[in-house]
Amino acid sequence: MMSSDEYAVIHAVAASCSGGFLTTIIDVTGSAYRREGTMMFFSEDNWEMGLLSGGCVEQDILARMEIEGHDRRSSFSLIYDLRSEDDLSWGQGAGCDGSITVLMEYVSSELKNNLTLVRQWLENGDTVEHIKMLDDDLNVISSVFISETGENAGNFDTHFVHSVPVNKLYADEKTGRYYFRQTFLPQPRLIIYGAGADARPVCEIAKQAGFQVIVADWRQSYCTKEHFPHADLLVNGNPLSVLEEVHVRSSDFIVIMTHNFTKDKELMNYLLGGEYAFVGMLGSKKRADRLLGNKGKPDWFYSPVGLSINADGPEQIAISIAAQLIAVKNSNTESSKVVKS
């Protein structure tokens, strides 16, 4: 599972000039604010993307970069013990009850170019595997990125990648090396059909939560950059033409917000012929039953959309919808029972 800010970190490194440090949590003992695989980028121009902790770890990394970062053009690891309540130690009263190991990698032109490729592969909808080989001091010896199409960028043999657990620091007793593997999944895509005023906060919150957001409507005056400044794509058209234009796929999340029974019926008649990660619709259960008719309710269909939190007003309803989208995206078999409203 990728967190929402890791897409932003990959994009930030790919778009930056060479320099700065890509940081990754490679080991957690006890509990911590973020888990293994979390990444953050510290640029040489004094800006950051992502978050590793509640702030204390980031402050120390910035201080180290100021003192010695310009002289270090390699990788190294740092251990932060956050368990102590003593302000003289790394706990600083944070109460995280754990320690984290952070890998610092200098962003060379090679790493920047590799992450540019990773960004392209993810935008094409491909899953990407990444594995680092580390020495006894947890410094990077070599690394490789592998797309699901078989393309790769890096500098060591990839045959044993899948024998290494994901997001766990793995020690190979035979070679005396450590390995750390990450799986980068394509950014989840949310299609909102219906560009009324209540769709605007859904777009904004979902975008902040890490979704690629497409907003569509049959009314051109509704579906504008002015109303949806952070949407990745705006599409004007009737339901069927929109779904065909964006090439709707089984991994998509779809929220129907038309407030128009005829449009909703067009959409549902089309969607009932496929499988999707999530389709949610505004309105009552009775209205949804009328739309479905004698057709069974698919497991991927959520109506009324949104978690039941007694939401009132567009912003609160948007929060309930975004929370349900996140819950479904992050759910596994055991937790999927709790995300229906």
Secondary structure, 3 states (H helix, E strand, C coil): CCCHHHHHHHHHHHHCCCCCEEEEEEEEEECCCCCCCCEEEECCCCCEEECCCCCHHHHHHHHHHHHHHHHCCCEEEEEEECCCCCCCCCCCCCCCCEEEEEEEEECCHHHHHHHHHHHHHHHCCCCEEEEEEECCCCCEEEEEEEECCCCEEECCCCCCHHHCCECCCEEECCCCEEEEEEEECCCCEEEEECCCCCHHHHHHHHHHCCCEEEEEECCCCCCCCCCCCCCCEEEECCHHHHHHHCCCCCCCEEEECCCCHHHHHHHHHHHCCCCCCEEEECCCHHHHHHHHCCCCCCCCEECCCCCCCCCCCHHHHHHHHHHHHHHHHHCCCCCHHHCCC
